């Protein structure tokens, strides 16, 4: 298998599109030297094109030195690649990159270390013997504080008994998928485009996974109904990667779907706290149908990688089963510290600070895109920690991301988030969680240079 997207409306010939896609994956390191490619017949069938189109693409890449083929054997990636900038072939580690613009990149710069240490010391002085003990669902103090905080800040309807403390979002989704399987669900839908790691967690739990299209209003509920799934994982605010918000009509339709199929909605409230427009933004879906919605959150966007802590709010039938699993929650002292962090109002102050910082970063990104990237546009609502930058039609976003990496800028191409083979508008997803406002113009300038190189290659 070699997933490639063909845009039949593009001015770029299909042969050139296939060449560009394979060349880009070799250059960004996802196609390793020596890897066998599908036969021209198989790839042509997968893509719905004539075999001659694939034969010509393979032939050109063989001539350029990217592929090799021997009589009677398969076509493989060359073991000795053409002379390229070394950084173009070997991925740069995040610690070596000047600008990390990936979606989930975070920084420790905003972590409130002084306030956290004060809370930690307060808890340490107040605990007695024999000290706090572990609880399968998290310490009671934190579960109570989370129930109250999420109700006040996000409109979540929950008691402490309906809250489970976990390690982080990734782990939470994994265990929730296992629970859904125990409850009789073996098929889950995810957003497409969407975060590819979410589908991996569901597959690891033994669930069949179907991608459901996302448009300007969020997930297509009609397509969801046709999928046959009885569970869905959605990000209603600042969806990854498009940045759209689930519209009011889609929210209602989604909850009706859950009731009609006796199904479940897993709501990942990734960026609900980071709404930059007037008001507080849309409240949690869970408040309208707590019997059918499992609300999931984590500290990642707010506290970075310093504290790994997440939570799930769910009906008793789900929470009871979560209590039988290894949730991977932090040690009790860390949980109690976070509970004090919430109860004392420090978390509220920190959220306000982070919101102002990220609002400024998004504004700086928008200005830099307008200045350096004519023909591109930034999509999505003013919220969260990322934005989608859509390129003009025909631009190879995979090739562009590889060239940016060669210039020490890490960024995900839009195709990285495409689960299906449906043609998608080219673009890159820019995360600004790990880059200061003042660095964004230079980082976008690098993307502009990469785009000029890509469009120059197209013109030639």
C-alpha positions in Angstrom: 0.0 0.0 0.0 1.2 3.5 -0.8 -1.5 6.1 0.1 -1.4 8.9 -2.4 -4.0 11.6 -3.1 -4.7 12.5 -6.7 -6.4 15.8 -7.4 -8.2 15.4 -10.7 -9.0 19.1 -10.8 -5.4 20.1 -10.5 -3.6 21.6 -13.5 -0.6 19.4 -12.6 -0.7 16.1 -14.6 -1.4 13.0 -12.6 2.0 11.5 -13.5 3.6 14.6 -12.0 1.4 14.4 -8.9 2.5 10.8 -8.3 6.1 11.7 -8.8 5.9 14.6 -6.5 4.2 12.6 -3.7 6.7 9.8 -3.8 9.7 12.1 -4.1 8.5 14.1 -1.2 8.1 11.1 1.0 11.6 9.9 0.2 13.0 13.3 1.0 11.1 13.7 4.3 12.3 10.2 5.4 8.9 8.4 5.5 9.9 6.2 2.6 13.1 4.6 3.7 15.9 3.4 1.4 15.2 -0.1 0.2 11.5 -0.1 0.9 9.5 -2.0 -1.8 6.8 0.0 -3.6 3.5 -1.4 -5.0 3.7 -2.8 -8.5 2.6 -0.3 -11.2 -0.5 -2.3 -11.8 -1.5 -2.4 -8.1 -0.8 1.3 -7.6 -2.8 2.2 -10.7 -5.7 0.2 -9.4 -5.5 1.8 -6.0 -5.5 5.3 -7.5 -8.0 4.7 -10.2 -5.6 5.7 -13.0 -4.2 3.9 -16.1 -1.1 1.8 -15.5 0.8 3.9 -18.0 0.5 6.9 -15.7 2.2 5.1 -12.9 4.8 3.5 -15.2 5.8 7.0 -16.4 6.0 8.3 -12.8 8.2 5.3 -11.7 10.3 5.7 -14.8 11.1 9.3 -14.2 11.9 8.7 -10.5 14.2 5.8 -11.5 15.9 8.2 -14.0 16.4 10.8 -11.2 17.9 8.1 -8.9 15.1 8.0 -6.3 13.9 4.5 -7.2 15.6 1.4 -8.6 14.1 -1.6 -10.5 15.6 -4.8 -11.7 14.2 -7.2 -14.3 11.6 -9.5 -12.8 11.8 -7.8 -9.4 9.9 -5.1 -7.5 10.5 -1.4 -7.6 12.2 -0.1 -4.5 13.5 3.1 -3.0 17.1 3.6 -3.9 19.6 2.7 -1.2 21.9 5.5 -2.4 19.8 8.5 -2.9 20.6 11.5 -5.2 22.9 14.1 -3.6 20.6 16.3 -1.5 20.9 18.6 1.5 21.4 16.0 4.3 18.7 17.7 6.4 16.2 17.1 3.5 16.7 13.3 3.8 17.1 12.8 7.5 14.4 14.3 9.7 15.5 16.9 12.1 14.8 16.1 15.7 12.6 18.7 17.5 15.5 19.6 19.8 17.6 20.6 16.8 15.0 22.6 14.9 14.9 26.3 15.2 11.1 26.5 14.9 8.8 23.7 15.9 5.5 24.5 14.3 3.9 21.0 14.8 0.4 20.9 16.1 1.1 19.4 19.6 4.5 21.1 20.2 4.6 22.7 23.6 7.1 24.8 25.6 8.0 25.0 29.2 8.2 28.8 29.0 4.7 29.4 30.1 4.6 26.8 32.9 3.9 28.6 36.2 6.8 27.0 38.1 6.7 29.4 41.1 3.0 29.0 41.7 3.2 25.2 41.2 6.0 24.9 43.7 4.0 26.9 46.2 1.0 24.7 45.8 3.3 21.6 46.1 4.8 22.9 49.3 1.3 23.7 50.7 0.1 20.2 50.0 3.3 18.7 51.4 2.9 20.5 54.7 -0.8 19.7 55.1 -0.7 15.9 54.5 -0.4 13.7 57.5 0.5 10.1 58.1 0.4 7.7 56.4 0.0 10.1 53.5 -2.3 10.1 50.5 -3.1 6.8 48.9 -3.8 5.9 45.4 -7.4 5.6 44.2 -8.2 3.7 40.9 -10.1 6.8 39.6 -7.9 9.5 41.1 -7.8 11.1 44.6 -11.3 12.3 45.7 -10.1 15.9 46.2 -9.0 16.3 42.6 -12.1 14.6 41.2 -14.3 17.0 43.2 -12.3 20.1 42.1 -12.4 19.0 38.5 -16.1 18.4 38.6 -16.7 21.9 40.0 -14.1 23.6 37.7 -15.3 22.0 34.5 -18.9 22.9 35.4 -18.0 26.5 36.0 -15.6 27.0 33.1 -17.0 24.7 30.4 -20.6 23.9 31.4 -19.9 20.3 32.1 -22.6 18.5 34.2 -20.8 16.1 36.6 -20.4 15.1 40.1 -17.1 13.9 41.6 -18.2 10.3 41.2 -18.5 10.8 37.4 -14.9 12.0 37.0 -11.9 9.8 36.3 -8.3 11.1 36.5 -5.9 9.8 33.8 -2.4 10.3 32.6 -3.1 12.4 29.5 -5.4 12.6 26.5 -3.7 9.8 24.6 -4.1 7.3 27.4 -7.6 8.4 28.1 -8.8 7.8 24.6 -7.2 4.4 24.6 -8.9 3.2 27.8 -12.2 4.7 26.8 -12.1 2.8 23.5 -11.5 -0.4 25.5 -14.5 0.4 27.6 -16.7 1.0 24.5 -15.7 -2.4 23.2 -16.8 -3.9 26.5 -20.1 -2.1 26.2 -20.7 -3.8 22.8 -19.3 -1.2 20.4 -16.8 -2.5 17.9 -16.8 0.4 15.4 -15.8 4.0 15.9 -15.8 7.0 13.6 -13.2 9.7 13.7 -12.9 13.1 11.9 -11.3 13.1 8.4 -9.1 15.1 8.2 -8.2 14.5 11.7 -5.4 13.7 14.1 -4.0 10.4 12.8 -2.9 9.2 16.3 -6.6 9.1 17.4 -7.3 6.4 14.8 -4.3 4.5 16.0 -5.5 4.4 19.6 -8.9 3.1 18.5 -7.4 0.4 16.3 -5.1 -0.6 19.1 -8.2 -1.1 21.3 -9.6 -3.5 18.7 -12.1 -1.2 17.1 -12.9 -0.8 13.5 -12.3 2.8 12.4 -14.0 4.9 9.8 -13.1 8.4 8.8 -16.0 10.9 8.4 -15.6 14.1 6.4 -15.2 17.5 8.1 -16.4 20.7 6.4 -16.8 24.3 7.5 -19.4 23.3 10.1 -17.5 20.4 11.6 -18.1 16.7 11.2 -20.7 15.7 8.6 -23.4 14.0 10.7 -25.2 12.6 7.7 -22.1 10.8 6.6 -21.6 9.6 10.2 -25.0 8.1 10.1 -24.2 6.2 6.9 -20.9 4.9 8.4 -22.6 2.3 10.6 -20.5 3.3 13.6 -22.1 3.6 17.1 -19.3 5.8 18.6 -17.5 8.9 17.3 -14.6 10.9 18.5 -15.0 14.7 17.8 -13.1 17.9 18.6 -16.0 20.5 18.7 -13.7 23.5 19.3 -10.7 24.3 17.0 -10.8 20.9 15.2 -7.4 19.4 14.2 -6.3 20.2 11.6 -9.0 22.6 10.1 -9.6 24.8 13.1 -13.3 24.9 12.6 -15.9 24.9 15.3 -18.9 22.4 15.3 -21.9 24.6 14.3 -25.0 24.7 16.5 -27.1 22.8 14.0 -24.4 20.1 13.8 -24.2 19.9 17.5 -27.9 19.2 17.7 -27.7 16.7 14.9 -24.8 14.9 16.5 -26.6 14.4 19.8 -29.7 13.2 18.0 -27.6 10.7 16.1 -26.2 9.4 19.4 -29.7 8.9 20.8 -31.0 7.3 17.6 -28.3 4.7 17.4 -27.9 4.1 21.1 -24.3 5.3 20.6 -21.6 7.4 22.2 -19.9 10.7 21.5 -16.3 11.1 22.8 -15.8 14.9 23.1 -12.2 16.0 23.2 -12.3 19.5 24.6 -8.8 20.3 23.5 -8.9 24.1 23.2 -12.2 25.1 24.7 -10.4 27.2 27.4 -8.5 29.1 24.7 -11.2 31.1 23.0 -10.0 34.4 21.7 -13.2 36.0 20.4 -15.8 37.9 22.5 -17.5 35.7 25.1 -16.5 32.3 26.3 -17.1 30.4 23.1 -19.2 27.2 22.8 -19.7 25.3 26.0 -19.3 21.5 26.2 -21.5 19.2 24.2 -21.7 17.0 27.3 -24.0 19.3 29.1 -26.8 18.6 26.6 -26.7 14.8 26.8 -24.4 13.6 29.7 -25.8 10.1 29.3 -24.4 9.8 25.8 -21.3 12.0 25.8 -17.9 11.1 27.3 -16.0 14.4 28.0 -12.2 14.1 27.7 -9.6 16.8 28.5 -6.0 17.2 29.6 -3.5 19.8 30.8 -1.3 19.7 27.7 -2.3 22.9 26.0 -2.3 24.9 29.3 0.7 23.4 31.2 2.8 21.9 28.4 4.7 18.7 29.0 5.7 19.5 32.6 2.6 17.9 34.1 0.9 15.0 32.4 -2.6 14.8 33.6 -6.0 14.2 32.0 -9.6 13.4 32.9 -12.7 11.8 31.6 -16.3 12.7 32.6 -18.7 9.9 31.9 -21.9 8.1 33.1 -21.5 5.6 35.9 -21.6 2.6 33.5 -18.4 3.9 31.9 -16.7 5.3 35.0 -17.1 1.9 36.9 -15.3 0.1 34.1 -12.6 2.8 33.9 -11.9 2.1 37.6 -11.0 -1.5 36.7 -8.3 -0.3 34.3 -4.8 1.2 34.7 -5.5 4.9 34.1 -1.9 5.9 34.6 -2.8 9.0 36.7 0.1 10.9 38.3 1.2 10.1 41.9 -1.3 11.2 44.6 0.9 14.2 45.7 0.9 15.6 42.2 -2.9 15.1 42.0 -3.4 16.9 45.3 -1.2 19.7 44.1 -3.2 20.2 41.0 -6.4 20.1 43.1 -5.0 23.0 45.2 -3.9 24.7 42.0 -7.5 24.7 40.8 -9.2 25.4 44.2 -7.0 28.4 44.9 -7.9 30.1 41.6 -4.3 30.0 40.3 -5.4 27.9 37.3 -7.9 30.5 36.4 -5.2 33.2 36.4 -2.9 31.0 34.4 -5.6 30.3 31.8 -6.1 34.0 31.4 -2.4 34.6 30.9 -2.0 31.7 28.4 -5.1 32.9 26.5 -3.6 36.4 26.1 -0.2 35.0 24.9 -1.8 32.6 22.4 -4.1 35.3 21.1 -1.1 37.5 20.4 0.7 34.6 18.7 -2.3 33.9 16.5 -2.5 37.5 15.5 1.3 37.6 14.7 0.8 34.4 12.6 -2.1 36.0 10.6 -0.1 39.1 9.9 3.0 37.1 8.8 0.9 35.0 6.5 -0.7 38.1 4.9 2.8 39.6 4.5 4.9 36.7 3.3 2.4 34.2 1.7 0.4 35.9 -1.0 -2.2 33.5 -2.4 -2.4 31.5 0.9 -5.1 32.0 3.5 -5.4 31.1 7.2 -8.5 29.3 8.1 -10.2 28.3 11.4 -11.7 30.2 14.3 -9.7 32.4 16.7 -9.1 29.8 19.3 -6.6 27.1 20.3 -3.0 26.6 19.6 -2.9 26.0 15.8 -4.1 27.3 12.5 -4.5 25.8 9.0 -2.8 27.7 6.2 -4.3 26.7 2.8 -2.0 27.0 -0.2 -3.0 27.7 -3.8 -4.1 24.7 -5.8 -1.3 22.5 -7.1 1.2 23.2 -4.4 2.7 20.0 -3.1 2.4 20.4 0.7 4.4 17.3 1.5 7.3 18.6 -0.6 7.0 22.0 1.0 7.1 20.6 4.5 10.2 18.6 3.6 11.9 21.7 2.3 10.9 23.6 5.4 12.5 20.9 7.5 15.7 21.2 5.6 15.7 24.9 6.7 15.1 23.8 10.4 11.3 24.4 10.5 9.2 21.5 11.6 5.6 21.7 10.2 3.0 19.1 9.3 1.6 19.1 5.8 -2.2 18.9 5.4 -2.0 15.5 3.9 -0.5 14.2 7.2 -4.1 14.4 8.6 -5.9 12.9 5.7 -7.3 9.5 6.6 -9.0 8.7 3.3 -7.8 9.1 -0.3 -10.3 12.0 -1.0 -8.5 14.9 -2.7 -7.8 17.7 -0.2 -6.8 21.3 -0.5 -3.0 21.6 0.0 -1.8 23.4 3.1 0.2 23.1 6.3 -1.0 23.1 9.9 0.9 25.6 12.0 1.1 25.1 15.7 2.2 28.1 17.8 2.4 26.5 21.2 6.2 26.3 21.2 7.1 29.5 19.2 7.1 33.1 20.5 5.2 35.8 18.7 8.4 37.5 17.6 9.7 34.3 16.0 6.6 33.7 13.8 7.4 36.2 11.0 10.8 34.5 10.5 9.3 31.0 10.6 6.6 32.0 8.1 9.3 33.5 5.9 11.0 30.1 5.8 7.7 28.6 4.7 7.4 31.3 2.0 10.9 30.4 0.7 9.9 26.8 0.6 6.7 27.6 -1.3 8.7 29.6 -3.9 10.9 26.7 -4.4 8.0 24.3 -4.8 6.2 26.6 -7.3 9.4 27.1 -9.1 9.8 23.4 -9.6 6.2 23.3 -10.9 6.9 26.1 -13.3 10.0 24.3 -14.6 
